[in-house]
Each structure stands twice: as structure tokens, then as C-alpha cells.
Amino acid sequence: MDGFAKAINSAKAYLETDKMAGVEALFRESAKSETGQTKDVRLEALKKSAEACKGCQLNKRRTNLVFGVGTPSAKLMFIGEAPGEDEDLKGEPFVGRAGQLLTKMIEAMGLRREDVYIANILKCRPPNNRPPQPDEISACCAFIAEQVKIINPKVVCALGKFAAQFLLKTDEPISALRGKFRGIDLADGVKVMPTFHPAYMLRNPSSKRLVWEDLKKIKNEID
């Protein structure tokens, strides 16, 4: 079993039990939301938990935590894999070249970044922008899962392999997953549309046509 398959199994275990060691306080805070806390308050409490997380070594290397940005009432949520250098410096997801392309994608749908919510599986930048490791995904997946629950969008657009495989609990390649809506266990009624990551699109411009097809399906769904 390769490293990412182990990470998927770890994510499955989390999603099935809805609990991870070291983040019990996070879920106690989330449970309080049933008494009437706003989404903003819940997200802020979750962010503080993420800032205090020492579940892996990435917290020691980061410049800034990259938690998420956008409106908590978003119908559409984008999830990528991890922050890069630009994101680490600014503390905001998708602000580098790939982020600029994502902004254009959002605008092509007739939306603005402020109309959606954007986050990553990992909240800290891996060294040299390498792919997430199994222990990092295991340590961080509780936070993105809780973000999805709190925001409860109509559609999650999973950008790339890591986000799609985590959310859908599968090891299928992104080329096989993209283009089709699927349900997830995290929140009833939330659909996931996997598509290629903007960084992949920059390396493979021909993929833009396929991504646009996926975005049109999302646009029709949220409208």
C-alpha cells in the first residue's frame, strides 16, 4: 500500500467515526453550534483550534496558517490540497498563479471570490510544495471536514487528486473521478464535483476545456 492509500484509509477511519485523537475540543466546540452559534463564530473557533494544532511537523515551518477564505453562506466551496509559498506568506488560499487562474474560473461562472468559500485539505505549507504526506492528512483532515459541515454548501468542487480522493474516500485517479457529481458522508445533500487542479491546468492547458465543462455543471446545479 502506497503512502497516499494509507492516508485515504486514515481519512476513512476519521469520516466513519467522526472523531480524531487530539481534536476532541474541536468537536465539543462544534456541538455547541446546535444552540445557535453563527457560522462565523464556529469557523473562528475552528480556526483557533487549527492554529493550536501540533498533529504534524508542518506547524513548525509555516509562516501563516492558511485556514480558508470566503463567505460562510456559500453555495459553492472549492477545496484544494495544500498551501504554496504565496499562500503561506499571505495566509490565504489560492493567491499564487494557480489561485489567479481559480479566480478567473470563478468569474467565468458569473461569481466572485467573495461569493464562494475556498480552503485546502492541509492548513500549513509542505516543504518545497511537495504533496501532502499521510500523517499530515490524518492530522489535518478533521479541520476541512468540519469546515464542510459548518458551511454546508450545495456543491463542493474538489480541485485535484488529493481533495477528490479524500472527500470521496477512494483511490481512483482524478481523470476517472472528474465530471460527475457524487454525494459525500460529511453533510447530507452536499454534492462533490471533482475536477483538475488549477496548477495542473497551468501545466496542461488542454485540460481547461474539460474543467470548463465541469464548472458549467456546477453552475447549473447551484442555480
Buried (B, 14 or more C-beta within 10 A) or exposed (E): EEEBEBBBBBBBEBBEEEEBEEBEEBBEBBEEBEEEBEBEBBBBBBBBBBEEBEBBBBBEEBBBBBBBBBBBEBBBBBBBBBBBEBBBBBBBBBBBEBBBBBBEBBEEBEBEBEBBBBBBBBBBBBEEBEBBBBBBBBBBBBBBBBBBBBBBBBBBBBBBBBBBBBBBBBBEEBEEBBBEEBEBBBBEEBBBBBBBBBBBBBEEEEBBEBBBEBBEBBBEBBE
